[in-house]
Amino acid sequence: METTISNVNYYACSNIINTYRCNILKELPKNKYDIIVSNPPYIPSKEINNLEHSVKYYDPLDALTDHSDGMNFYKRIADISKFILNKNGLIIFEFGTEDQEKKIIDLFYSYPFQTFNDLDGKPRIIMFQL
């Protein structure tokens, strides 16, 4: 969250961007939004030991994994999206694997989507329009 706020201030866009901190797994945001951007902890807990040293030992564990299958945040946002997203709103996620991409598409099956590649040319970002 601190990086987000720093970027909002740096680019002087606080008049058009609102940030809201909550535990999305336990709380329902009180407002509706046009865009939800999420880079959730998506690495399945069973894969943590296979990560590169620079990731495994320097990123906080809670930023990497949901301590389960890596899908908890996607499932929760899918469940609450109709309550917190304005009509024609966008949801943008980062994800890790093709298997996750398929599971995320299944969660948002009725919405059009577009996938974007990372700098290595691998699918990494998915955007849904509700």
NUKOLZA-503056 format. One record per residue (C-alpha): residue number from 1; residue in one letter; x, y, z. Coordinates in nm, 3 decimals, m for minus. Layout:
N
DORO   num   residu        xx        yy        zz
DORO   NUM        A         X         Y         Z
...
// end
This chain:
130
DORO   num   residu        xx        yy        zz
DORO     1        M     0.000     0.000     0.000
DORO     2        E     0.287     0.236     0.078
DORO     3        T     0.422     0.201    m0.276
DORO     4        T     0.079     0.276    m0.420
DORO     5        I     0.040     0.591    m0.214
DORO     6        S     0.394     0.699    m0.300
DORO     7        N     0.321     0.655    m0.672
DORO     8        V    m0.011     0.839    m0.649
DORO     9        N     0.169     1.132    m0.485
DORO    10        Y     0.468     1.119    m0.721
DORO    11        Y     0.247     1.130    m1.030
DORO    12        A     0.013     1.389    m0.874
DORO    13        C    m0.302     1.190    m0.945
DORO    14        S    m0.464     1.185    m0.603
DORO    15        N    m0.758     1.374    m0.751
DORO    16        I    m0.850     1.072    m0.968
DORO    17        I    m0.722     0.774    m0.769
DORO    18        N    m0.859     0.657    m0.436
DORO    19        T    m0.689     0.391    m0.233
DORO    20        Y    m0.857     0.184     0.032
DORO    21        R    m0.692    m0.055     0.273
DORO    22        C    m0.891    m0.348     0.406
DORO    23        N    m0.861    m0.718     0.460
DORO    24        I    m1.046    m0.819     0.143
DORO    25        L    m1.080    m1.177     0.270
DORO    26        K    m1.275    m1.064     0.576
DORO    27        E    m1.424    m0.725     0.487
DORO    28        L    m1.639    m0.584     0.212
DORO    29        P    m1.522    m0.242     0.091
DORO    30        K    m1.781     0.025     0.158
DORO    31        N    m1.748     0.201    m0.178
DORO    32        K    m1.786     0.103    m0.542
DORO    33        Y    m1.497     0.136    m0.783
DORO    34        D    m1.434     0.171    m1.154
DORO    35        I    m1.115    m0.034    m1.149
DORO    36        I    m0.976    m0.295    m0.913
DORO    37        V    m0.607    m0.376    m0.958
DORO    38        S    m0.466    m0.668    m0.765
DORO    39        N    m0.130    m0.841    m0.747
DORO    40        P    m0.241    m1.095    m0.487
DORO    41        P    m0.019    m1.352    m0.320
DORO    42        Y    m0.073    m1.620    m0.583
DORO    43        I     0.207    m1.871    m0.535
DORO    44        P     0.075    m2.201    m0.397
DORO    45        S     0.235    m2.278    m0.061
DORO    46        K     0.371    m2.609    m0.191
DORO    47        E     0.579    m2.418    m0.449
DORO    48        I     0.749    m2.169    m0.214
DORO    49        N     1.061    m2.385    m0.173
DORO    50        N     1.108    m2.395    m0.551
DORO    51        L     1.131    m2.015    m0.589
DORO    52        E     1.447    m1.834    m0.688
DORO    53        H     1.664    m1.741    m0.391
DORO    54        S     1.615    m1.367    m0.451
DORO    55        V     1.238    m1.405    m0.427
DORO    56        K     1.213    m1.666    m0.152
DORO    57        Y     1.444    m1.490     0.091
DORO    58        Y     1.380    m1.121     0.023
DORO    59        D     1.004    m1.090    m0.035
DORO    60        P     0.769    m1.122     0.262
DORO    61        L     0.604    m1.465     0.263
DORO    62        D     0.255    m1.311     0.290
DORO    63        A     0.323    m1.116    m0.031
DORO    64        L     0.401    m1.439    m0.214
DORO    65        T     0.146    m1.694    m0.097
DORO    66        D    m0.200    m1.716     0.056
DORO    67        H    m0.067    m2.022     0.246
DORO    68        S    m0.299    m2.238     0.036
DORO    69        D    m0.342    m2.297    m0.338
DORO    70        G    m0.278    m1.935    m0.443
DORO    71        M    m0.640    m1.880    m0.547
DORO    72        N    m0.802    m1.738    m0.231
DORO    73        F    m0.786    m1.371    m0.333
DORO    74        Y    m0.914    m1.437    m0.686
DORO    75        K    m1.208    m1.636    m0.548
DORO    76        R    m1.295    m1.368    m0.296
DORO    77        I    m1.281    m1.085    m0.548
DORO    78        A    m1.496    m1.291    m0.785
DORO    79        D    m1.751    m1.338    m0.506
DORO    80        I    m1.772    m0.969    m0.414
DORO    81        S    m1.699    m0.799    m0.747
DORO    82        K    m2.066    m0.733    m0.829
DORO    83        F    m2.099    m0.546    m0.497
DORO    84        I    m1.784    m0.335    m0.522
DORO    85        L    m1.741    m0.264    m0.895
DORO    86        N    m1.935    m0.010    m1.097
DORO    87        K    m2.106    m0.114    m1.420
DORO    88        N    m1.851    m0.168    m1.698
DORO    89        G    m1.577    m0.166    m1.435
DORO    90        L    m1.244    m0.340    m1.481
DORO    91        I    m1.062    m0.595    m1.270
DORO    92        I    m0.692    m0.639    m1.343
DORO    93        F    m0.495    m0.923    m1.186
DORO    94        E    m0.141    m1.049    m1.196
DORO    95        F    m0.117    m1.430    m1.197
DORO    96        G     0.158    m1.689    m1.206
DORO    97        T     0.082    m1.990    m1.424
DORO    98        E    m0.132    m2.095    m1.718
DORO    99        D    m0.324    m2.321    m1.481
DORO   100        Q    m0.405    m2.021    m1.261
DORO   101        E    m0.504    m1.821    m1.566
DORO   102        K    m0.758    m2.090    m1.661
DORO   103        K    m0.895    m2.106    m1.307
DORO   104        I    m0.931    m1.726    m1.292
DORO   105        I    m1.111    m1.723    m1.628
DORO   106        D    m1.346    m1.990    m1.491
DORO   107        L    m1.420    m1.770    m1.187
DORO   108        F    m1.515    m1.477    m1.411
DORO   109        Y    m1.659    m1.697    m1.690
DORO   110        S    m1.932    m1.454    m1.801
DORO   111        Y    m1.709    m1.150    m1.849
DORO   112        P    m1.496    m1.056    m2.149
DORO   113        F    m1.125    m1.061    m2.077
DORO   114        Q    m0.788    m0.985    m2.225
DORO   115        T    m0.450    m1.129    m2.125
DORO   116        F    m0.120    m0.941    m2.141
DORO   117        N     0.234    m1.078    m2.143
DORO   118        D     0.518    m0.981    m1.913
DORO   119        L     0.862    m0.867    m2.033
DORO   120        D     0.962    m1.231    m2.088
DORO   121        G     0.664    m1.282    m2.320
DORO   122        K     0.475    m1.500    m2.071
DORO   123        P     0.106    m1.441    m1.992
DORO   124        R     0.104    m1.252    m1.660
DORO   125        I    m0.183    m1.000    m1.646
DORO   126        I    m0.552    m1.058    m1.706
DORO   127        M    m0.820    m0.791    m1.733
DORO   128        F    m1.195    m0.847    m1.706
DORO   129        Q    m1.471    m0.600    m1.785
DORO   130        L    m1.786    m0.645    m1.583
// end
